[in-house]
Amino acid sequence: MEKNIRIAIIGGGPAGLSAGMYLEQKGYENYVIFEKTDHVGGKCHSPTWNGKRYEMGAIMGVPSYYAVHDVELFAGVDHNGPRLHRTYRLPNGQPDHRFDKKLFNIPHLLKLKKQIKKFGEILETKYKGYDICGHRGVSEGRYEGFAVTPGREPVSGVNENLKDLAMPFKKFCELNKCPLVTEIWVQPFTSFGYGYFDEIPAAYVLKYLDFQTMMNFVNVNLWTWKDGTQSIYEALNAKLKHPALLNSNITKIVRGEKVTITVNGKEEVFDKLIITAPLQVGTINNPVAQGLDSYLDVTEKERELFSKIDYERYDTMAYITAKENYPEASFYVVDNMTPETLGHGMVFYMRWGNEPDQPLVSYVLRKHKDPSESLKQYKARPELEYEATKKTVLEDIAKLGIPPIKEEGKDKIIYEFQAYYFPHVFSEDYAAGWYEKVEAMQGQNNTYYAGEIMSFGDMDETVEYSRDLVERFFR
Ligand SMILES: Cc1cc2nc3c(=O)[nH]c(=O)nc-3n(C[C@H](O)[C@H](O)[C@H](O)COP(=O)(O)OP(=O)(O)OC[C@H]3O[C@@H](n4cnc5c(N)ncnc54)[C@H](O)[C@@H]3O)c2cc1C
């Protein structure tokens, strides 16, 4: 491709900014990143309290975040944040000893350990190729992409077993006779807002929580950033030849020979378009997301495919508790990580150990697709209402003994964030080749698709997918 082509990138989150970085590294320097808000980072969102940044979006990474590491090197950032500490609680506030070897059921723990080991072996052998970034070929029993190694060599192959990845993770574990592993995988999955194992295809669970990543979580071998995850992308943006154009209000994109974008009332013409903003079409019940068809001339094919996308209703709320209530570590409430306890707080995160007067952040999910209902029934059913769920979470917080202090009679809540979170498709559409169809459209109409839906909704998979896209199409 001609290196001087003009490329528009929609979205200044990890996917969009890293697309700019990788393009630049390949010699494509004529790009513009349009960001609709007044800041970069997207769901890596780290506001400030008492001179320190806390996290309303992404918090952590693991040493196998190779793509995030590319960004760190480019931007001159290091993962120098506080160590994460967690403790388990029952919903009534009592300590939860389920992982405590001395107090808990040792035969069960031994069984669990055996299944984890077996699961790791099965993934490496029967499901060879399962962990590659993106979903190209999976529903057809193939893998194609870059290895999850520091060198990220191109790899491809045929493996019919990969078709199993379309089924919900719970079923996948049962099929492979390792049902107990869900007890471990659930924590960095459901509590991090990615939904429940009876609904979410195994492919998503395992692209993110591949075996090495999962073991890093188990061993608390994690990365955080002192100035928050947003600071990674602010530093990246500052190093780009063309930092993102903030407050870009895109009202129209028309594609033909060229791509014409109406932004802040002015038309700009480009050769290529990379979309990292939500691809979902139609009305989205979220304060920050808008349907792609509200500004793009979507084709029939795009409309058909992108109408299948769903997302998670995942809310975070930061509040201040009384000095004497600060816990010794973040609380994980595993009993609230089930579909039956939808709408209850799952994690209460404390970022800086032993420091009073810092925000505590609660995490809750508000929608679940029951395996017995059709997509149509699910979409027609109302989700848990935001305010009612917030009330439930405040009650949960009170039971845990870490309630907000009152200021002028009101709870001291300092920030609420409702993310358009983890866009994905369900098993039926995954198995029917949703990804193969979308990947086949890459480049048509001068358009490329990146961002969370194309791989998975975490920092590394989104950045890695941008790398993948640039490697494939912008040589
Ligand atoms: C509560 C929470 C916890 C998380 N924890 C972790 C974690 O610990 N580790 C981890 O790796 N990941 C975590 N994540 C996920 C991670 O933040 C996302 O996967 C990642 O930010 C996705 O990057 P993205 O660029 O694809 O999308 P986003 O981050 O959503 O960025 C998209 C950008 O596009 C902009 N945009 C949207 N529409 C338009 C438009 N029409 N025009 C212009 N701009 C537009 C948005 O404003 C936004 O800036 C978490 C997220 C949340 C919300």
The ligand as a MOL file (V3000), in Angstrom:
LIG
                    3D

  0  0  0     0  0            999 V3000
M  V30 BEGIN CTAB
M  V30 COUNTS 53 58 0 0 0
M  V30 BEGIN ATOM
M  V30 1 C -14.3820 -1.1410 34.9470 0
M  V30 2 C -13.3890 -1.6520 33.9240 0
M  V30 3 C -12.3390 -2.4460 34.3410 0
M  V30 4 C -11.4110 -2.9300 33.4050 0
M  V30 5 N -10.3280 -3.6320 33.8420 0
M  V30 6 C -9.3660 -3.9900 32.9590 0
M  V30 7 C -8.1470 -4.5190 33.4410 0
M  V30 8 O -7.9100 -4.6170 34.6460 0
M  V30 9 N -7.2160 -4.9020 32.5130 0
M  V30 10 C -7.4310 -4.7520 31.1730 0
M  V30 11 O -6.5530 -5.1250 30.3920 0
M  V30 12 N -8.5640 -4.1850 30.7010 0
M  V30 13 C -9.5370 -3.7940 31.5550 0
M  V30 14 N -10.6600 -3.1610 31.1080 0
M  V30 15 C -10.9360 -3.1400 29.6630 0
M  V30 16 C -10.1420 -2.1200 28.8610 0
M  V30 17 O -10.2320 -0.8660 29.4620 0
M  V30 18 C -10.7260 -2.0680 27.4560 0
M  V30 19 O -10.7690 -3.3440 26.8950 0
M  V30 20 C -9.9180 -1.1730 26.5270 0
M  V30 21 O -9.9060 0.1430 27.0160 0
M  V30 22 C -10.5450 -1.1990 25.1350 0
M  V30 23 O -9.8720 -0.3320 24.2740 0
M  V30 24 P -10.6020 0.2280 22.9670 0
M  V30 25 O -9.7460 1.2620 22.4100 0
M  V30 26 O -11.0060 -0.9160 22.0930 0
M  V30 27 O -11.9940 0.8350 23.5030 0
M  V30 28 P -12.2350 2.0150 24.5300 0
M  V30 29 O -11.2930 1.9800 25.6420 0
M  V30 30 O -13.6870 1.9550 24.8360 0
M  V30 31 O -11.9400 3.3210 23.6620 0
M  V30 32 C -12.7740 3.7110 22.6120 0
M  V30 33 C -12.6050 5.2060 22.3960 0
M  V30 34 O -13.3880 5.5850 21.2630 0
M  V30 35 C -14.0510 6.7890 21.5620 0
M  V30 36 N -15.2420 6.8640 20.6850 0
M  V30 37 C -16.3470 6.1160 20.7560 0
M  V30 38 N -17.2090 6.4830 19.7940 0
M  V30 39 C -16.6130 7.4690 19.0920 0
M  V30 40 C -17.0020 8.2440 17.9710 0
M  V30 41 N -18.1850 8.0930 17.3840 0
M  V30 42 N -16.1300 9.1770 17.5100 0
M  V30 43 C -14.9210 9.3620 18.1020 0
M  V30 44 N -14.5130 8.6520 19.1750 0
M  V30 45 C -15.3460 7.7070 19.6540 0
M  V30 46 C -14.3890 6.6760 23.0320 0
M  V30 47 O -14.6640 7.9350 23.6100 0
M  V30 48 C -13.1310 6.0300 23.5720 0
M  V30 49 O -12.1670 6.9730 23.9460 0
M  V30 50 C -11.5750 -2.6180 32.0280 0
M  V30 51 C -12.6100 -1.7790 31.6230 0
M  V30 52 C -13.5130 -1.2860 32.5680 0
M  V30 53 C -14.6150 -0.3770 32.1070 0
M  V30 END ATOM
M  V30 BEGIN BOND
M  V30 1 1 1 2
M  V30 2 1 2 3
M  V30 3 2 2 52
M  V30 4 2 3 4
M  V30 5 1 4 5
M  V30 6 1 4 50
M  V30 7 2 5 6
M  V30 8 1 6 7
M  V30 9 1 6 13
M  V30 10 2 7 8
M  V30 11 1 7 9
M  V30 12 1 9 10
M  V30 13 2 10 11
M  V30 14 1 10 12
M  V30 15 2 12 13
M  V30 16 1 13 14
M  V30 17 1 14 15
M  V30 18 1 14 50
M  V30 19 1 15 16
M  V30 20 1 16 17
M  V30 21 1 16 18
M  V30 22 1 18 19
M  V30 23 1 18 20
M  V30 24 1 20 21
M  V30 25 1 20 22
M  V30 26 1 22 23
M  V30 27 1 23 24
M  V30 28 2 24 25
M  V30 29 1 24 26
M  V30 30 1 24 27
M  V30 31 1 27 28
M  V30 32 2 28 29
M  V30 33 1 28 30
M  V30 34 1 28 31
M  V30 35 1 31 32
M  V30 36 1 32 33
M  V30 37 1 33 34
M  V30 38 1 33 48
M  V30 39 1 34 35
M  V30 40 1 35 36
M  V30 41 1 35 46
M  V30 42 1 36 37
M  V30 43 1 36 45
M  V30 44 2 37 38
M  V30 45 1 38 39
M  V30 46 1 39 40
M  V30 47 2 39 45
M  V30 48 1 40 41
M  V30 49 2 40 42
M  V30 50 1 42 43
M  V30 51 2 43 44
M  V30 52 1 44 45
M  V30 53 1 46 47
M  V30 54 1 46 48
M  V30 55 1 48 49
M  V30 56 2 50 51
M  V30 57 1 51 52
M  V30 58 1 52 53
M  V30 END BOND
M  V30 END CTAB
M  END
